[in-house]
Amino acid sequence: MRSGGWQPTRLIRASIVLHGLALLLVIVAPGQWRWALAAVLANHLLLMLLGLWPRSHWLGPNWTRLPAAASARNEIALTIDDGPDPVVTPQVLDLLDRYAVRATFFCIGDKAARYPDLCLEIVRRGHAVENHSQRHRHYFSLLSHVGIRRELQAAQDTLATVTGQRPLFFRAPAGLRNPLLDPVLSSLGLRLASWSVRGFDTRVGDPARVSSSLLRGLRAGAIFLLHDGNAARTPRGTPVILEVLPTVLAAASAAHLRFVTLRQASL
């Protein structure tokens, strides 16, 4: 859990100062308002672009790799998004059992409420359920402070009620966010987690391509991203994750890497 209250990054502090200076310039020299406006707009453009970069640290703390101590223990993390899915998730759980692997499932609150027994089964098998927002809105990064807090708090309450455990991590829908997210995370005691490597398995239906992308990032401390919800299908109709997982898990085992949940990695 994050403690000590919200601490803005250097960029956010600089942005606040810039807005103050721009306002002061308009008050002292009204004729220079165009320069003040241009500076503010350029700053907002920069913040927007950084929000479109899921692995950025400029807007606040962001787990793109496991902590150094976990890397030193040869640990890696498998994270699975957009579930639970009544067809795919049970098969994923069976595969993870076969390889004795623990994963972190970033679940959508509405889906968890629809399939509570499936969420409970995830936890019962030793995996972690974390916050992926209540509704997975495509415009999440455009929400206000109030809207973001409502989405995250609703998911916190839903997932805690369903599983009996309050999430400790949050992943933004599609990884996109804005500067208003970090203060909300701090107030809710959540950590932002993105990923080290992904295979775009919601769009790519070729298991070989997805596996190749993931295996290029196979190293201690890596955070892998796959999807049980919204999973792309192979030409035969099989969810890509089901054909990719055995390859990735076997390769990690051969490299003497051990999968842990994000919670375990933070200890």
C-alpha positions as a printed NumPy array, in Angstrom:
array([[  0.   ,   0.   ,   0.   ],
       [  1.197,   3.494,  -0.804],
       [  1.669,   5.707,   2.235],
       [  2.569,   9.297,   3.067],
       [ -0.014,  10.926,   0.794],
       [  0.226,  11.959,  -2.826],
       [  3.649,  13.127,  -3.988],
       [  3.503,  14.802,  -7.425],
       [  6.307,  14.056,  -9.851],
       [  8.735,  16.747, -10.962],
       [  6.818,  17.156, -14.201],
       [  3.521,  17.667, -12.386],
       [  5.141,  20.189, -10.045],
       [  6.604,  22.017, -13.04 ],
       [  3.193,  22.014, -14.735],
       [  1.571,  23.55 , -11.662],
       [  4.248,  26.252, -11.552],
       [  3.819,  26.902, -15.288],
       [  0.089,  27.435, -14.892],
       [  0.738,  29.877, -12.054],
       [  3.3  ,  31.813, -14.087],
       [  0.987,  31.91 , -17.097],
       [ -1.786,  33.374, -14.939],
       [  0.622,  35.908, -13.461],
       [  1.778,  36.937, -16.943],
       [ -1.792,  37.575, -18.066],
       [ -2.439,  39.698, -14.963],
       [  0.787,  41.718, -15.235],
       [  0.91 ,  41.992, -19.029],
       [ -2.518,  41.255, -20.54 ],
       [ -1.162,  41.796, -24.035],
       [  0.987,  38.688, -23.664],
       [ -1.977,  36.359, -23.202],
       [ -1.187,  34.508, -26.443],
       [  2.219,  33.423, -25.095],
       [  0.663,  32.349, -21.806],
       [ -2.02 ,  30.357, -23.611],
       [  0.534,  28.735, -25.944],
       [  2.666,  27.621, -22.984],
       [ -0.328,  26.124, -21.177],
       [ -1.564,  24.336, -24.307],
       [  1.92 ,  22.922, -24.99 ],
       [  2.051,  21.64 , -21.415],
       [ -1.352,  19.969, -21.738],
       [ -0.289,  18.352, -25.014],
       [  2.811,  16.939, -23.332],
       [  0.758,  15.549, -20.428],
       [ -1.725,  14.015, -22.86 ],
       [  1.019,  12.302, -24.864],
       [  2.583,  10.906, -21.694],
       [ -0.822,   9.561, -20.682],
       [ -0.914,   7.668, -23.984],
       [  2.397,   5.977, -23.07 ],
       [  1.368,   3.154, -20.685],
       [  4.888,   2.521, -19.388],
       [  5.641,   6.167, -18.59 ],
       [  6.746,   7.158, -15.081],
       [  6.358,  10.906, -15.637],
       [  2.799,  11.098, -14.309],
       [  3.435,   9.015, -11.198],
       [  4.905,   5.73 ,  -9.9  ],
       [  4.327,   2.847, -12.288],
       [  5.392,  -0.783, -12.047],
       [  6.891,  -1.607, -15.45 ],
       [  9.181,  -4.21 , -13.864],
       [  9.238,  -6.057, -10.585],
       [ 11.261,  -4.561,  -7.719],
       [ 15.006,  -5.187,  -7.698],
       [ 14.725,  -7.7  ,  -4.852],
       [ 12.265,  -9.801,  -6.851],
       [ 14.503,  -9.673,  -9.918],
       [ 17.428, -10.841,  -7.785],
       [ 15.316, -13.844,  -6.772],
       [ 14.781, -14.68 , -10.484],
       [ 11.088, -13.856, -10.201],
       [  8.798, -12.769, -13.018],
       [  5.091, -11.963, -13.114],
       [  2.28 , -13.083, -15.384],
       [ -0.633, -10.651, -15.465],
       [ -3.922, -11.461, -17.177],
       [ -6.426,  -8.744, -18.06 ],
       [-10.087,  -8.119, -18.887],
       [-11.681, -11.117, -17.172],
       [-13.097, -13.08 , -15.691],
       [-14.382, -14.841, -18.798],
       [-16.658, -17.874, -18.257],
       [-15.162, -19.785, -21.201],
       [-11.483, -18.8  , -21.189],
       [-10.629, -18.212, -17.521],
       [-11.334, -21.782, -16.297],
       [ -9.045, -23.167, -19.022],
       [ -6.34 , -20.638, -18.11 ],
       [ -6.588, -21.692, -14.466],
       [ -6.155, -25.348, -15.421],
       [ -3.059, -24.517, -17.467],
       [ -1.569, -22.541, -14.59 ],
       [ -2.227, -25.44 , -12.244],
       [ -0.47 , -27.807, -14.638],
       [  2.682, -25.685, -14.494],
       [  2.305, -24.732, -10.796],
       [  2.319, -21.038, -11.717],
       [  0.722, -18.173,  -9.785],
       [ -0.637, -15.215, -11.766],
       [ -2.198, -11.811, -11.198],
       [ -5.649, -11.332, -12.732],
       [ -6.655,  -7.725, -13.376],
       [-10.425,  -8.125, -13.307],
       [-13.2  ,  -5.79 , -14.409],
       [-15.647,  -5.09 , -11.587],
       [-18.802,  -5.595, -13.645],
       [-17.564,  -8.974, -14.909],
       [-16.573, -10.033, -11.401],
       [-20.089,  -9.225, -10.202],
       [-21.487, -11.267, -13.109],
       [-19.224, -14.269, -12.424],
       [-18.429, -14.135,  -8.682],
       [-17.785, -17.875,  -8.374],
       [-15.111, -17.615, -11.064],
       [-13.37 , -14.79 ,  -9.207],
       [-13.483, -16.827,  -6.02 ],
       [-11.96 , -19.774,  -7.884],
       [ -9.081, -17.569,  -9.05 ],
       [ -8.264, -16.701,  -5.448],
       [ -8.888, -20.248,  -4.202],
       [ -6.216, -21.536,  -6.577],
       [ -3.648, -19.148,  -5.152],
       [ -3.757, -16.3  ,  -7.66 ],
       [ -4.341, -12.591,  -7.008],
       [ -7.28 , -10.506,  -8.213],
       [ -6.51 ,  -6.828,  -8.797],
       [ -8.396,  -3.729,  -9.973],
       [ -8.937,  -3.116, -13.696],
       [-11.728,  -0.543, -13.176],
       [-15.424,  -1.194, -12.76 ],
       [-16.558,  -0.9  , -16.382],
       [-13.368,  -0.792, -18.495],
       [-14.477,   2.38 , -20.226],
       [-12.6  ,   3.116, -23.463],
       [-12.55 ,   6.802, -22.532],
       [-11.131,   6.181, -19.038],
       [ -8.173,   8.512, -19.676],
       [-10.609,  11.379, -20.351],
       [-12.422,  11.091, -17.024],
       [-12.318,  13.78 , -14.365],
       [-10.899,  13.257, -10.882],
       [-14.413,  12.422,  -9.654],
       [-15.028,  10.01 , -12.539],
       [-11.73 ,   8.192, -12.006],
       [-12.328,   7.856,  -8.29 ],
       [-15.85 ,   6.547,  -8.883],
       [-14.564,   3.878, -11.3  ],
       [-11.742,   2.724,  -9.022],
       [-13.746,   2.819,  -5.803],
       [-16.591,   0.855,  -7.37 ],
       [-14.167,  -1.832,  -8.548],
       [-12.456,  -1.91 ,  -5.144],
       [-15.789,  -2.482,  -3.428],
       [-16.971,  -5.059,  -5.965],
       [-13.79 ,  -7.123,  -5.963],
       [-13.412,  -6.971,  -2.184],
       [-17.008,  -8.133,  -1.716],
       [-16.616, -10.968,  -4.207],
       [-13.172, -12.262,  -3.163],
       [-12.822, -11.078,   0.43 ],
       [ -9.56 ,  -9.296,  -0.471],
       [ -9.119,  -5.641,  -1.363],
       [ -6.992,  -5.102,  -4.48 ],
       [ -3.554,  -3.567,  -3.974],
       [ -2.766,  -2.856,  -7.644],
       [ -4.536,  -1.06 , -10.48 ],
       [ -4.07 ,  -1.268, -14.222],
       [ -5.756,   1.342, -16.39 ],
       [ -7.913,   0.183, -19.312],
       [ -5.535,  -0.137, -22.287],
       [ -2.883,   1.362, -19.983],
       [ -4.059,   4.905, -20.819],
       [ -4.391,   7.537, -18.106],
       [ -4.17 ,  11.23 , -17.255],
       [ -2.455,  13.234, -14.484],
       [ -5.55 ,  12.995, -12.269],
       [ -5.119,   9.243, -11.767],
       [ -2.122,   9.247,  -9.432],
       [ -3.752,  11.293,  -6.619],
       [ -6.731,   8.913,  -6.696],
       [ -4.466,   5.865,  -6.527],
       [ -2.655,   7.372,  -3.555],
       [ -5.898,   8.065,  -1.694],
       [ -7.095,   4.477,  -2.27 ],
       [ -3.767,   2.864,  -1.37 ],
       [ -3.314,   1.412,  -4.851],
       [ -0.176,   0.998,  -6.963],
       [ -0.244,   1.467, -10.729],
       [  1.096,  -1.512, -12.674],
       [  1.637,  -1.668, -16.408],
       [  3.941,  -4.264, -17.983],
       [  7.398,  -5.015, -19.362],
       [  6.311,  -6.951, -22.427],
       [  3.076,  -7.771, -24.227],
       [  2.076,  -9.758, -27.294],
       [ -1.02 ,  -7.763, -28.357],
       [ -3.049, -10.931, -27.918],
       [ -6.351,  -9.049, -28.157],
       [ -5.598,  -8.266, -31.809],
       [ -3.072, -10.848, -33.049],
       [ -4.567, -14.27 , -33.741],
       [ -1.236, -15.945, -34.516],
       [  0.085, -17.736, -31.387],
       [  3.601, -17.938, -32.845],
       [  3.799, -14.15 , -33.235],
       [  2.429, -13.519, -29.755],
       [  4.796, -16.063, -28.201],
       [  7.779, -14.62 , -30.048],
       [  7.007, -11.117, -28.77 ],
       [  6.729, -12.34 , -25.191],
       [  9.796, -14.556, -25.252],
       [ 11.966, -11.645, -26.365],
       [ 11.262, -10.107, -22.963],
       [ 11.803, -13.264, -20.93 ],
       [ 14.128, -12.185, -18.129],
       [ 14.094, -11.81 , -14.361],
       [ 11.866,  -8.972, -13.182],
       [  9.662,  -8.904, -16.281],
       [  5.911,  -8.348, -16.061],
       [  4.056, -10.191, -18.837],
       [  0.648,  -9.128, -20.146],
       [ -1.93 , -11.508, -21.614],
       [ -5.741, -11.482, -21.778],
       [ -8.416, -13.986, -20.805],
       [-11.142, -11.447, -21.577],
       [-11.3  ,  -9.975, -25.108],
       [ -8.782, -12.589, -26.26 ],
       [ -8.11 , -12.836, -29.984],
       [ -8.911, -16.166, -31.61 ],
       [ -6.723, -18.353, -33.777],
       [ -8.016, -19.378, -37.229],
       [ -9.407, -22.497, -35.49 ],
       [-11.3  , -20.352, -32.992],
       [ -9.08 , -21.051, -29.975],
       [ -8.361, -18.135, -27.621],
       [ -4.737, -17.168, -28.291],
       [ -3.784, -17.184, -24.608],
       [ -4.488, -20.915, -24.381],
       [ -1.937, -21.727, -27.1  ],
       [  0.62 , -19.155, -25.955],
       [  0.738, -19.966, -22.242],
       [  2.339, -23.446, -22.47 ],
       [  5.177, -22.072, -24.615],
       [  5.859, -19.123, -22.302],
       [  5.568, -21.11 , -19.073],
       [  7.844, -23.875, -20.34 ],
       [ 10.443, -21.361, -21.513],
       [ 10.401, -19.604, -18.133],
       [ 10.878, -22.898, -16.336],
       [ 13.808, -23.806, -18.582],
       [ 15.366, -20.408, -17.767],
       [ 14.942, -21.109, -14.018],
       [ 12.557, -18.189, -13.594],
       [  9.772, -18.365, -11.021],
       [  6.363, -16.781, -11.537],
       [  4.959, -14.783,  -8.614],
       [  1.992, -12.473,  -8.152],
       [  2.614,  -8.749,  -7.945],
       [  1.697,  -8.967,  -4.269],
       [  4.369, -11.582,  -3.649],
       [  6.936,  -9.539,  -5.549],
       [  6.271,  -6.523,  -3.334],
       [  7.164,  -8.384,  -0.117]])
